[in-house]
């Protein structure tokens, strides 16, 4: 397993915090978390620059703060 810079861990932990707080739909939070990890791997492989990777990962964190949980139909009274 490759160790990435602490900034990637911070960004992923921010998304995890949104998931645990319930401020983002849990299914979307998992995808955004994986996206940040993917960007870290892309930067490491030099497919994108560090600036591009951090900007994209930050956009995922911002999205996590803006995407609210969607209530499921089966939990709503009929």
Backbone torsions as a table, in degrees:
resi	resn	phi	psi	omega
1	UNK	NA	133.1	-178.6
2	UNK	-86.3	138.8	176.1
3	UNK	-95.5	129.4	180.0
4	UNK	-105.0	171.1	179.6
5	UNK	-60.8	150.6	-178.3
6	UNK	-57.6	-24.8	-179.3
7	UNK	-62.9	-34.5	178.8
8	UNK	-67.3	-40.9	177.2
9	UNK	-62.8	-39.9	179.1
10	UNK	-62.9	-45.5	-179.2
11	UNK	-63.6	-42.1	179.3
12	UNK	-67.2	-37.0	179.9
13	UNK	-68.9	-30.2	175.8
14	UNK	-63.6	-42.8	178.0
15	UNK	-66.8	-41.2	177.8
16	UNK	-61.5	-37.1	178.4
17	UNK	-63.8	-40.4	176.5
18	UNK	-63.1	-40.7	179.1
19	UNK	-63.7	-46.0	-178.3
20	UNK	-67.4	-33.3	179.3
21	UNK	-77.4	-13.5	-179.4
22	UNK	78.4	17.8	-179.7
23	UNK	-88.8	-4.1	174.4
24	UNK	-134.7	146.2	177.2
25	UNK	-57.8	132.2	-173.4
26	UNK	-60.9	-32.1	179.9
27	UNK	-70.7	-37.1	179.2
28	UNK	-73.1	-37.8	179.9
29	UNK	-59.3	-39.1	179.0
30	UNK	-63.6	-42.7	-179.5
31	UNK	-65.9	-43.7	179.7
32	UNK	-65.0	-38.4	177.2
33	UNK	-61.5	-45.2	178.7
34	UNK	-66.3	-34.6	178.3
35	UNK	-61.6	-42.8	178.4
36	UNK	-63.4	-42.5	176.6
37	UNK	-62.2	-39.1	178.1
38	UNK	-63.7	-41.1	178.8
39	UNK	-64.5	-37.4	177.2
40	UNK	-62.2	-41.8	178.4
41	UNK	-67.4	-36.8	178.2
42	UNK	-65.3	-39.3	177.8
43	UNK	-66.1	-42.8	179.8
44	UNK	-62.3	-37.3	179.4
45	UNK	-83.4	1.0	179.6
46	UNK	60.8	32.9	173.9
47	UNK	-81.5	-28.6	173.6
48	UNK	-134.7	160.4	178.1
49	UNK	-77.1	165.2	178.1
50	UNK	-60.9	-41.9	179.9
51	UNK	-61.6	-44.6	178.7
52	UNK	-63.8	-42.4	-179.8
53	UNK	-64.3	-43.7	179.7
54	UNK	-68.4	-36.9	177.9
55	UNK	-64.8	-42.4	179.4
56	UNK	-66.9	-41.8	179.4
57	UNK	-66.7	-38.3	177.3
58	UNK	-64.7	-36.9	176.9
59	UNK	-61.9	-35.6	177.0
60	UNK	-66.2	-40.1	178.4
61	UNK	-65.6	-42.7	178.3
62	UNK	-62.5	-41.8	178.1
63	UNK	-61.7	-39.0	178.9
64	UNK	-60.9	-33.7	178.9
65	UNK	-76.8	-19.7	-176.2
66	UNK	-102.8	-20.0	-177.9
67	UNK	-90.4	108.2	-177.1
68	UNK	-85.2	157.9	179.7
69	UNK	-63.3	141.9	178.7
70	UNK	-97.3	122.9	178.9
71	UNK	-67.6	138.3	179.9
72	UNK	-84.4	142.9	-178.2
73	UNK	-58.9	-35.8	-175.5
74	UNK	-69.4	-16.0	179.0
75	UNK	-94.3	-11.8	-178.6
76	UNK	-84.6	142.3	176.0
77	UNK	-65.9	145.3	-178.9
78	UNK	-95.3	NA	NA
